[in-house]
């Protein structure tokens, strides 16, 4: 069986983040096979090594993988002081499982969002280095010209938008869509495919092109396509099934 670091094991048990788990370890509250352990890097085996916190046996949580059709009016967060969060839309049995959204859709954007309690899976889906694209449909406030469409395809610098300040890219990094086209020859509707997922990336590109987004919906994550799932509803998947739909294709 694969060994994992003790701080990660504690995080998998749902008690805290890895950093918080290190603080708990430093307090001498964790025992491994009956002995107090302070070292976060100690390797343990789930199901073989006995780990206790304050004399209570620690067992990893069951990982959950949900896909939701996010409605407008909710933010992609676990809690928020001012707005409703998508966690509130989940059935009670999911809300109690430390579920969080993978990536983000802004308050007014609708469409596909994945929720999970598996941090490694979330990283695999959200980080641009894994190459999973996201596709959107945008309704603009007016018909887009060929000239504007060409300008948008060229992309914009990080310096063009205050929302795009990022430690992950140099200031001269160009933000542009992988694919961009009118949708079904409609002059004011476009299909946009991106990979990076910077804050308000689509809306900012629309604004910089000289338009406003009246309606924005994420229709695909990888090759998983939104089809009949009602706004606010979610479906649970097994991990491998969800990965297969994202990489090979499927509908929800």
C-alpha positions as CSV (number, residue, x, y, z in Angstrom):
1,X,0.0,0.0,0.0
2,X,1.2,3.5,-0.8
3,X,2.7,5.5,2.0
4,X,1.8,9.2,2.5
5,X,3.0,12.0,4.7
6,X,1.3,12.3,8.1
7,X,0.2,15.9,7.6
8,X,-1.5,14.9,4.3
9,X,-3.1,11.9,6.0
10,X,-4.6,14.1,8.7
11,X,-5.9,16.5,6.0
12,X,-7.5,13.5,4.2
13,X,-9.3,12.7,7.5
14,X,-11.0,16.1,7.3
15,X,-9.7,17.7,10.4
16,X,-7.7,20.5,8.9
17,X,-5.5,21.7,6.0
18,X,-2.0,20.3,5.8
19,X,-0.6,23.5,7.3
20,X,-3.1,23.4,10.2
21,X,-2.3,19.7,10.7
22,X,1.3,20.6,11.2
23,X,0.3,23.0,14.1
24,X,-1.8,20.2,15.6
25,X,1.2,17.8,15.4
26,X,3.4,20.4,17.1
27,X,1.0,20.4,20.0
28,X,1.7,16.7,20.7
29,X,-1.9,15.7,20.1
30,X,-1.3,13.0,17.5
31,X,-0.2,9.5,18.1
32,X,1.0,7.0,15.5
33,X,0.7,3.4,16.7
34,X,0.4,4.7,20.2
35,X,3.4,7.0,20.2
36,X,3.3,10.8,20.1
37,X,4.6,12.1,16.7
38,X,5.6,15.7,15.9
39,X,7.1,15.1,12.5
40,X,4.7,16.0,9.6
41,X,6.8,14.1,7.0
42,X,6.5,10.7,8.8
43,X,5.2,8.2,6.3
44,X,2.0,6.3,7.2
45,X,-0.1,3.6,5.5
46,X,-3.9,4.0,5.5
47,X,-5.6,0.9,6.9
48,X,-2.3,-0.3,8.5
49,X,-0.9,2.5,10.5
50,X,-3.1,3.6,13.5
51,X,-3.3,7.4,13.8
52,X,-5.2,9.0,16.6
53,X,-5.9,12.7,17.5
54,X,-6.7,13.3,21.1
55,X,-7.1,9.5,21.4
56,X,-9.7,9.5,18.6
57,X,-9.0,7.2,15.7
58,X,-8.5,9.1,12.5
59,X,-9.7,7.6,9.2
60,X,-9.6,9.2,5.8
61,X,-12.9,10.7,4.4
62,X,-14.5,9.2,1.4
63,X,-13.7,11.4,-1.6
64,X,-16.7,12.8,-3.5
65,X,-16.8,14.1,-7.0
66,X,-19.8,16.2,-8.0
67,X,-20.6,18.2,-11.2
68,X,-23.1,21.1,-10.9
69,X,-24.9,23.3,-13.3
70,X,-24.2,26.6,-11.5
71,X,-27.0,29.2,-11.7
72,X,-26.4,32.9,-11.8
73,X,-26.4,34.7,-8.4
74,X,-24.0,32.4,-6.5
75,X,-20.3,32.7,-6.0
76,X,-17.9,29.7,-6.2
77,X,-16.8,29.6,-2.6
78,X,-17.4,27.7,0.6
79,X,-18.4,30.9,2.5
80,X,-18.9,34.5,1.6
81,X,-19.9,37.6,3.7
82,X,-22.0,39.2,1.0
83,X,-23.2,36.6,-1.5
84,X,-24.9,33.2,-1.6
85,X,-22.4,30.4,-2.3
86,X,-22.9,27.3,-4.4
87,X,-22.3,25.1,-1.4
88,X,-25.8,26.2,-0.2
89,X,-27.3,24.5,-3.3
90,X,-26.0,21.1,-2.3
91,X,-28.0,18.4,-0.4
92,X,-27.2,18.4,3.3
93,X,-25.2,15.2,3.2
94,X,-22.8,16.8,0.8
95,X,-22.5,20.1,2.6
96,X,-21.2,18.3,5.7
97,X,-18.3,16.7,3.8
98,X,-15.9,19.7,3.3
99,X,-16.8,20.0,-0.4
100,X,-15.2,22.9,-2.3
101,X,-15.5,24.1,-5.9
102,X,-12.7,23.4,-8.4
103,X,-11.8,26.7,-10.0
104,X,-14.3,29.5,-10.2
105,X,-17.1,30.9,-12.1
106,X,-18.0,34.5,-11.2
107,X,-21.3,35.4,-9.6
108,X,-23.2,36.0,-12.8
109,X,-21.7,33.2,-14.9
110,X,-23.6,29.9,-15.2
111,X,-22.6,26.4,-16.2
112,X,-20.4,23.5,-15.4
113,X,-18.5,23.5,-12.1
114,X,-16.9,20.5,-10.3
115,X,-17.0,20.2,-6.5
116,X,-14.9,17.8,-4.5
117,X,-13.1,17.2,-1.2
118,X,-10.1,15.7,-3.1
119,X,-7.4,18.4,-3.3
120,X,-5.1,16.4,-5.6
121,X,-7.9,15.8,-8.0
122,X,-8.9,19.5,-7.9
123,X,-5.3,20.5,-8.8
124,X,-5.3,18.1,-11.7
125,X,-8.5,19.6,-13.1
126,X,-7.8,23.3,-12.5
127,X,-4.1,23.8,-13.2
128,X,-3.3,24.9,-16.7
129,X,-0.3,22.5,-16.9
130,X,-2.7,19.5,-17.1
131,X,-4.2,20.9,-20.3
132,X,-7.9,20.6,-19.5
133,X,-9.7,23.3,-21.5
134,X,-13.0,25.0,-20.6
135,X,-15.5,26.1,-23.2
136,X,-18.0,29.0,-22.9
137,X,-20.9,30.5,-24.8
138,X,-21.2,34.3,-24.6
139,X,-24.0,36.6,-25.6
140,X,-22.7,40.0,-26.3
141,X,-24.5,43.3,-26.0
142,X,-24.2,44.0,-29.7
143,X,-23.1,42.2,-32.9
144,X,-19.3,41.6,-33.0
145,X,-17.5,42.7,-36.1
146,X,-14.9,40.7,-38.0
147,X,-12.3,43.3,-37.0
148,X,-13.1,43.0,-33.3
149,X,-13.1,39.2,-33.5
150,X,-9.7,39.3,-35.1
151,X,-8.4,41.6,-32.4
152,X,-9.7,39.4,-29.6
153,X,-8.0,36.4,-31.2
154,X,-4.7,38.2,-30.9
155,X,-5.1,38.4,-27.1
156,X,-4.3,41.0,-24.4
157,X,-1.4,41.5,-22.0
158,X,-1.8,40.8,-18.3
159,X,-1.1,44.5,-17.8
160,X,-4.4,45.4,-19.7
161,X,-6.6,44.3,-16.7
162,X,-6.3,44.8,-13.0
163,X,-8.0,41.4,-12.5
164,X,-5.1,39.6,-14.1
165,X,-2.3,40.3,-11.7
166,X,-0.6,37.0,-11.3
167,X,2.5,35.5,-9.8
168,X,2.3,32.6,-12.2
169,X,3.0,34.6,-15.3
170,X,5.3,37.5,-16.4
171,X,3.7,40.9,-16.9
172,X,4.1,40.6,-20.7
173,X,2.1,37.3,-20.8
174,X,-0.6,37.3,-23.4
175,X,-4.1,36.2,-22.5
176,X,-6.0,34.9,-25.5
177,X,-8.5,32.2,-26.3
178,X,-7.5,28.8,-27.7
179,X,-10.5,28.9,-30.0
180,X,-12.9,31.8,-30.8
181,X,-15.8,31.8,-33.3
182,X,-19.3,33.1,-33.8
183,X,-21.9,30.6,-32.6
184,X,-24.1,29.3,-35.4
185,X,-23.4,32.4,-37.4
186,X,-25.1,34.6,-34.8
187,X,-23.5,38.0,-34.8
188,X,-23.8,38.6,-31.0
189,X,-23.1,35.1,-29.7
190,X,-19.6,33.5,-29.6
191,X,-18.0,30.3,-28.5
192,X,-14.8,30.7,-26.5
193,X,-12.3,28.0,-25.4
194,X,-9.6,28.8,-22.8
195,X,-7.1,26.9,-20.6
196,X,-5.7,29.3,-18.0
197,X,-8.9,30.4,-16.2
198,X,-7.6,33.8,-14.9
199,X,-10.0,35.8,-12.8
200,X,-12.9,37.1,-15.0
201,X,-10.9,36.0,-18.0
202,X,-13.7,35.8,-20.5
203,X,-15.5,39.0,-19.3
204,X,-12.3,41.0,-19.4
205,X,-11.4,39.9,-22.9
206,X,-15.0,40.8,-23.9
207,X,-14.6,44.3,-22.3
208,X,-11.2,44.9,-23.8
209,X,-12.6,44.0,-27.2
210,X,-15.2,46.8,-26.7
211,X,-18.3,44.8,-25.7
212,X,-20.2,43.6,-22.6
213,X,-21.2,40.1,-21.8
214,X,-25.0,39.9,-21.3
215,X,-24.9,36.2,-20.7
216,X,-22.1,33.8,-20.0
217,X,-22.2,30.0,-19.5
218,X,-19.6,27.3,-19.3
219,X,-20.7,24.5,-21.5
220,X,-17.7,22.2,-21.3
221,X,-14.9,21.0,-19.0
222,X,-12.5,19.1,-21.2
223,X,-14.8,17.0,-23.3
224,X,-17.6,16.8,-20.7
225,X,-20.5,18.7,-22.1
226,X,-23.5,20.3,-20.3
227,X,-26.7,18.9,-21.8
228,X,-29.8,18.3,-19.6
229,X,-28.7,19.1,-16.1
230,X,-31.0,21.7,-14.6
231,X,-29.5,24.9,-13.0
232,X,-28.7,24.3,-9.3
233,X,-28.7,20.5,-9.7
234,X,-25.6,18.3,-9.3
235,X,-24.6,14.7,-10.1
236,X,-22.2,12.5,-8.3
237,X,-19.5,10.5,-10.1
238,X,-16.8,8.0,-9.3
239,X,-13.4,9.6,-9.8
240,X,-12.4,7.4,-12.8
241,X,-15.8,7.8,-14.5
242,X,-15.6,11.6,-14.2
243,X,-12.0,11.7,-15.5
244,X,-13.0,9.5,-18.4
245,X,-15.9,11.8,-19.4
246,X,-13.6,14.8,-19.2
247,X,-10.9,13.2,-21.3
248,X,-12.9,11.1,-23.8
249,X,-16.3,12.8,-23.9
250,X,-19.7,12.6,-22.3
251,X,-22.8,14.6,-21.4
252,X,-24.5,15.6,-18.2
